[in-house]
Amino acid sequence: MAPIYRKADAARCVQSIRNRLTTYFEMNRFALWIFLPLCVLAQQPAPPPALSEYEGRVIAQTMHWQGAAWLVRHKRDREEATLLMREKLDLKPGMSVCDMGSGNGYHTLPMAKAVGEAGKVFAVEVQPEMIEMLHRRAEEQGIKNITSIIGESHDPKLPAESCDMILLVDVYHEFSHPEPMLAGMRKALKKDGVVVLVEFRAEDAGVPIKPEHKMTKAQINKEMTKNGFKLVREFDGLPWQHMMFFGAAEEKLK
Ligand SMILES: C[S@@+](CC[C@H](N)C(=O)[O-])C[C@H]1O[C@@H](n2cnc3c(N)ncnc32)[C@H](O)[C@@H]1O
């Protein structure tokens, strides 16, 4: 009798171990499903905090996509001399350029025509709704050389050394993360590439735009210099805006 008892006992024992192992692995698998994604998330660097002020300037709220009709208003060219502004960009066929904060593409589309099929325009936006409108407008006009990028407020997500020019019309003053955005754009410039800021003039009370959506030349220069850019030329002939061209400064950033 004794051996039979030991055999049954051993079988029970093996079954019990098997059950415990199964439970152990089931629990671990459950834990993996829950905790692995949490661990991955925890390891992502947190985005830097959004600023409400920078270098003594109040940062403006982002213009909402529901107001996009204002960007394509009929009298815009008359008010801002947008054709003249784009002429001053001196775009050439084959250039690779970026319309940073492109909105619904008011400038992106003519830029794409100017650089032609051999060229390329990156349209960077944080609001996907703006990019959808831009795509629709580009499709209507048969334009195919635009690459859209949904950026983040602290990261333009442009490829390194990809741009001869990065244009920002009425955009820079909205950046909630000016420093990482400028660092990202600096990396995206090709050698001798330029960043062009077009900003409503804060020195001029006659420019009918809210104060936080305007900038002085001195403020623009201060912020750009601090972030490794130098003024290479400017155009003062626009009715309401400054137009300032910046290249990457050679010296190391402080
Ligand atoms: C006043 S609109 C100007 C749009 C366009 N440049 C034009 O002149 O028609 C400013 C745009 O900048 C975009 N913007 C703000 N911060 C941005 C960022 N960090 N990266 C990309 N786009 C941004 C906003 O979503 C908004 O569409």
Ligand as a Chemical Component Dictionary entry (heavy atoms), coordinates in Angstrom:
data_LIG
# 
_chem_comp.id                   LIG 
_chem_comp.type                 NON-POLYMER 
_chem_comp.pdbx_formal_charge   0 
_chem_comp.three_letter_code    LIG 
# 
loop_
_chem_comp_atom.comp_id 
_chem_comp_atom.atom_id 
_chem_comp_atom.alt_atom_id 
_chem_comp_atom.type_symbol 
_chem_comp_atom.charge 
_chem_comp_atom.model_Cartn_x 
_chem_comp_atom.model_Cartn_y 
_chem_comp_atom.model_Cartn_z 
_chem_comp_atom.pdbx_ordinal 
LIG C1  C1  C 0  -1.461 83.299 -37.120 1  
LIG S1  S1  S 1  -1.250 81.715 -37.814 2  
LIG C2  C2  C 0  -0.283 82.068 -39.274 3  
LIG C3  C3  C 0  -0.402 81.012 -40.332 4  
LIG C4  C4  C 0  0.440  81.234 -41.604 5  
LIG N1  N1  N 0  1.838  81.376 -41.304 6  
LIG C5  C5  C 0  -0.035 82.414 -42.392 7  
LIG O1  O1  O 0  0.643  83.458 -42.390 8  
LIG O2  O2  O -1 -1.106 82.310 -43.019 9  
LIG C6  C6  C 0  -0.056 80.935 -36.741 10 
LIG C7  C7  C 0  0.055  79.439 -36.939 11 
LIG O3  O3  O 0  1.215  78.954 -36.255 12 
LIG C8  C8  C 0  0.933  77.674 -35.751 13 
LIG N2  N2  N 0  1.869  77.348 -34.668 14 
LIG C9  C9  C 0  1.966  77.880 -33.427 15 
LIG N3  N3  N 0  2.959  77.295 -32.729 16 
LIG C10 C10 C 0  3.528  76.374 -33.556 17 
LIG C11 C11 C 0  4.613  75.453 -33.426 18 
LIG N4  N4  N 0  5.325  75.340 -32.301 19 
LIG N5  N5  N 0  4.917  74.665 -34.483 20 
LIG C12 C12 C 0  4.205  74.757 -35.642 21 
LIG N6  N6  N 0  3.159  75.607 -35.815 22 
LIG C13 C13 C 0  2.830  76.415 -34.797 23 
LIG C14 C14 C 0  -0.509 77.786 -35.291 24 
LIG O4  O4  O 0  -1.118 76.529 -35.174 25 
LIG C15 C15 C 0  -1.124 78.666 -36.371 26 
LIG O5  O5  O 0  -1.715 77.897 -37.389 27 
# 
loop_
_chem_comp_bond.comp_id 
_chem_comp_bond.atom_id_1 
_chem_comp_bond.atom_id_2 
_chem_comp_bond.value_order 
_chem_comp_bond.pdbx_ordinal 
LIG C1  S1  SING 1  
LIG S1  C2  SING 2  
LIG S1  C6  SING 3  
LIG C2  C3  SING 4  
LIG C3  C4  SING 5  
LIG C4  N1  SING 6  
LIG C4  C5  SING 7  
LIG C5  O1  DOUB 8  
LIG C5  O2  SING 9  
LIG C6  C7  SING 10 
LIG C7  O3  SING 11 
LIG C7  C15 SING 12 
LIG O3  C8  SING 13 
LIG C8  N2  SING 14 
LIG C8  C14 SING 15 
LIG N2  C9  SING 16 
LIG N2  C13 SING 17 
LIG C9  N3  DOUB 18 
LIG N3  C10 SING 19 
LIG C10 C11 SING 20 
LIG C10 C13 DOUB 21 
LIG C11 N4  SING 22 
LIG C11 N5  DOUB 23 
LIG N5  C12 SING 24 
LIG C12 N6  DOUB 25 
LIG N6  C13 SING 26 
LIG C14 O4  SING 27 
LIG C14 C15 SING 28 
LIG C15 O5  SING 29 
# 
